[in-house]
Amino acid sequence: MAQKQNSLVFTNDNCIGCNRCISVCSCIGACIAEEEDGKKRISVDPDKCVACGACFDACEH
């Protein structure tokens, strides 16, 4: 399972890039959508993230 672990929150193979986590994020620019190996992924900037957990609550994957 490929994982992106260079931040507080990382995506794995279950991520479908639906952007639900981005839509509920209160820290502008903390969550960004990227494409990695042809798959949509979400990246979290640990310098902007306040670890509120809203993205975890919104994610179904």
N, C-alpha and C positions, 0 to 999 in steps of 0.2 A: 504494500500500500504506500503510494507516494504521498508524502506529507510536506507541507511548507511550514517550517517551525522557526522562522526567524523573527517572530513577534509573539505577543501575548496570546493571540488567537490565531489559529491556523486552519486551513481547509484540508480536507482529505478527499478520497475518491468519491465520497457521498455527496460532495458539493456539486450542485447543478447550476450555480451562478445565477440564482433567481433574484438576487439583490434585496431580499427581505431584510437582511441584517443592515444593509446600507440605508434602507428607507427608515429604519427606526433609530439609527445612530444619532446621538445628540452632539457629537463632536465632529464638526465639519472637516472633512478631509482625513478622518481617522480610518475609515473604511473605503477602499477603492477596488473597483473591478479590474481584473487583469485577464489576459489570456495566456495560458501555459500549456504547451504541447497540444494546442488546438482545443483546449477545454477552458471554459470560463472559470475563474477562481476569484476569491475575495482576499484581499491583502489588508492587513491592519497595521497602521503606523503606531508603534508602541510609544512614540513621543507625544502623540496627540490623543491616544486612547486613555480614558479615565476609568476603565474597567468597571463600568456600570452594570454589565451583563445583559443589556437590552438585546444585543445581537443573539445571545444564546437563547433567550426567550422567544425570539422571532423565528429562529431556525427550526425547520422540521427535519433536517437531514443530519 
